[in-house]
Amino acid sequence: MLTLSIKDRLQFEQFLPKKGSFIDIKISRDLRGKIELSQEEMKRVNLRDKVNDNGMFSILWDSEKDFEVDIDITDMEKDLLKKELNSKDKKGELDNSLFDLALKIKEL
């Protein structure tokens, strides 16, 4: 079981492989389906895009409306997440914004 906030769910893609074996991509797609926010959830937290002064996009939501959901994670999904986390760690690709989510994955 993995308990995820809105921020965690939006960042989750960072821990899924962009490339890999057929099995890794299948597991990744299954996980993505479990994690993505529904339209109802987006409404609930007033999720919206904002274009910054530099032309980059930000995703915003009303933090006081944030909530967590419990996601059932299979052994294969857990193994894939840990493999991706370890890869990012070895390459020095983790940053402060991903640290809380990385801890949750490490503790699976």
Secondary structure by P-SEA (a helix, b strand, c coil): cccccaaaaaaccccccccccaaaaaaaaaaaaaccccaaaaaaaccccccccccbbbbbccccccbbbbbbbcaaaaaaaaaaaaaaaaaccccccaaaaaaaaaac
